[in-house]
Structure formats: structure tokens, C-alpha cells
Amino acid sequence: MPPRPDVFLLVLCLFGATQALYKQWIPDTNYENRSNWNTGVVPCGRDRVAFPAPGSVYVETAHSVQEMILPPDGELLLHAGAGFYVGGAEEPGCGSGAEATFRDSDALRWFDPALWRAALTPDDLETGRHGVFSVHEESVPCERDDVVFRAATSFRVDTSSSGGGGVVTVRSVSVLGQTFSRQADLARYLGSASGRAQFHGGSALAVEPSGCADPAGCVCDNSANRGRICGGVACPPALPCQRPLRPAGHCCDVCGALLSVRFAPGFSLLSYRRRVWRLFLDRPEYAAVQLAMSRVPGAPPLTGLLLGGAAADDRIQVVVLDGGAGLLAEALARDLLADVDAHGAELGILGAEIGASSGNGGGAAGGLVGALVGAFFGVLLLVLVGVGGVVLRRRGWRPPSVAMPTMPSMPAMPWSRRATVDEALGGPMDAGFENPMFDTPGLMPAVPGIYGAEMTPISMTTPGVYFVNPAYEDHETDLTV
């Protein structure tokens, strides 16, 4: 498959890894940005300019207008030498004049993944080499990310959130070239005229500069705002693969491959990411592949509890896409799986499993470390059970005895001959009790012959018990006991 233009090696750094990820806000409210105007062009000297909504507009140069209408609340941030004047009617190419309206930016939401781009370093943001692909929940800023609003621009963003107690927390915020990493400094800016014009919504913005000390990275959980994140995402109606996949944190199914990596204490995501980039993504055959790598949470197993942390089952999710049916992505994922099987022990990887949208089946790599860890915990469990039993016995504990109830002895039935009823039961047979329904004559007179003199008795004889059924009076039934 030929490489797509503008698609190169895309790698996602871990959520809040030792080096924070930089998330840059894409839209702006700059006067010189023609996409901010309803006419699609920047107004000129014969145009009437209107700003109907509050906000903050950055003006970089001087402009001539015929008329300007300002909102009751808002600001114009003027760069050095910027401003407005009237009298440019003879401006070349201006036309006959138009009603130019600045677009309303109130609908731009913080949790819209399409409005952010990510990079590993600030230099990558400056040079345009973003180098990061991510699933939707990871596209918006995470708790340990550095948020950047481009210098020499202004903006307006709705920070309303669904979780976090009404607070959106990040590592730092950069606005107009100034970085806020202390909450007191950020609070002062948010209370200024510019802060009120740029940030609005039902949630406050906060910074927490503490980083992640875990070399395997720290999970960034945006699941509380998944509804807001996925609400504006348009998923493709059809995909060219047999079994589409849904990566953790993604809003849509994709064609490609997923690699779920189990790691041991001491695993370094940064080192593993560099290894994948150097050994695999630099190959020409994988030039069109997109690869995302992030830590996703898992349920705490028994081994996690023994290790002293509920996050022991966290995994590294590797998402591989190729823009097609996923065959090229699957080939790369299987190369990564083979690398885990061969070098997992030295990388601190316990094992990995693969899922592919091609329908060719999955695969797994355990590695020596996984086998050793499984054997270790198996032996540990046996030792704990044995030690526990010895300690209980030394303290005098004995398992409670369970006595079986004695069963009454049954009379022996002689098999050498047919016994009579009295002999078999050890004495005369009890006649039982009277039944008023059947033993009282006249109780049911409507049925003749039942309680009369012709009533057929049940007789006891030495050979056994028999009775005559009047319905079949010609047939005698012998019930031998």
C-alpha cells in the first residue's frame, strides 16, 4: 500500500510519563485568521465589522474599517503597532464593502479531541513536528500534561467537565507566552479581564505540577468525561476489515491491531518506546503506520495485592493503524510480539497478547519472566498454606470432628424361605387408624355399594395381603409382601 501524504512515524508517549506530554489548543480568535470571519476573508477598509459575542480577539497589525460594532463585554488584544483606523476606502482589492461578522467561539469545548494536538517537546510544537497519535480520550489534556495556547494568539474555550468535582487539572498552562505552574498565579490570571474572556464554563481550571515518578508511567483517566469527548466524534459508517477493534479510550472501531503488554516492576515505557521506534518504525515498509502507546488500567488481581498495589494489572496498550484494512498494522504488531517473546525478560515485559481486525486470529508471547513469575507465585501460595497449617496446629487448633448419626437397625429378612408378615416384622401387624372418609358408612350414600354389606374387604392371609377390586371382580390381584 503506498504511503499516505503527511503521515509519518506517529508515536504516543505514555499518559503522564516521566516527561510530560504537551497538548496544544488548535483554534484561535485572531483577527487576521480568515476562518474566523463569516465572509471567509479578513475585512478591509470598506467593510462594516461586528463582534456579536463576548471574547478575546488578538490583533497583530493595523487595519482599516468602515465601521466597527463591539460587544458589551470582551477585549481586543493589540500587538505592538496594531490598531484600527477609518479612511481606507481606496484600499486596493477591497470591493464595494460587506458585513463582516466575527464567528462566535463559545461552542469550542475543552473536551473536544479534534481541537488539540500533542507533541513530546515544546520544540516539536514550534517546528510543527507533533509526532504523536493518540486515542480520543488521550487527545484532550490529561492530568499530568502541559497545556499550551500558542503565543501571539488569543482564544475562547469552554472548560465544563463531567467529573473531577468541577475542576479540570493539568500540570501547567501557557497563555500568551507565559507559563503558569503554580495555582496562585493561574488563579490571578483567570480572574483578570483576559482570563474571563478566554476561559468560561462550569468548571475551574487548576494546575498541579507534581510529575509521575513511575518509569512505567501513570494512568491518565479521562473516562469521567467520555460522554463529552465522544459526543462530537463522527465515527466512519463502515470499515474495510472483518473484525473491527475498539481500543481502550477510543470512541470508534478501527481497522488495525492491538498489542496488550504486561510489564514487571522496573519496566520503562520511555525505553520501550524508543526501542520500537528505532527497530521497527524506522523501516521503510512501515512508513505509513500510525502507532499509539499508552498505559491503561486493569482490575487488581491477587498478584497485584501481594505486590502491594492495586495497579499491578495495568497494561501498556499499543494501537497500530495503517489507514486501510489493517494488514500492514497486523504485520508490525506480530513483529512486536516476536520481539517481546525473544527479549521480554531483559525489557521487563512479562508477556503480550495481540488482537487483529483481519480475522486471522490472535497470538501471545509469554517470555521467561512470565513463566518464572507464575511459578514463583504458585510456590508462594503452597508455602503460605503449609506455614499457616503448622502455626495453627502449634496453637492447639484442631479441625472439628464430624460424627455420623447412627442409623436404626433394620430387621433381617430371611432369604432361605418366604416369611410371614408377623415373622418379618417381628410381631403382630398394627392395623393402623380409622379413616372417616372410607370407614364410616353413610358418609357418601350417593355411591352405592361402597359402604354396604357387599363392600369388598382387604384380607390378610399367611401368604400375604390381597384384595378384590370390584371394577375387575373377575380378577384377583395378589400383592405378596
Secondary structure, DSSP 8 states (H G I E B T S, - for coil): ----TT---B----TT-SS--EEEE----BTT-GGGBTTSS---TT-EEE--S--EEEE-SEEE-SEEE--SS-EEEE-TT-EEES--TT-TT-TT--EEEB---TT-BTT-GGGEEEESSHHHHHHT-------HHHHS--TT-EEE--TT----EE---SSGGGEEEESEEEETTEEE-SHHHHHHHHTSHHHHHHEESSSEEEE-------TT------GGGHHHHHHT----S--SSSS-B--TT-SS-BSEEEEEEEE-TT--HHHHHHHHIIIIITSGGGTT-EEEEEEE-----HHHHHTT-TTTT-EEEEEEE-SSSSHHHHHHHHHHHHHHHHHHHHHTEEEEEEEETTSS--EEE-HHHHHHHHHHHHHHHHHHHHHHHHHHHHTT------------------SSS---HHHHHTS--------HHHHSTTSSTTSTTSSSTT---EEE-SS-EEEE-GGGTT-EEEE--
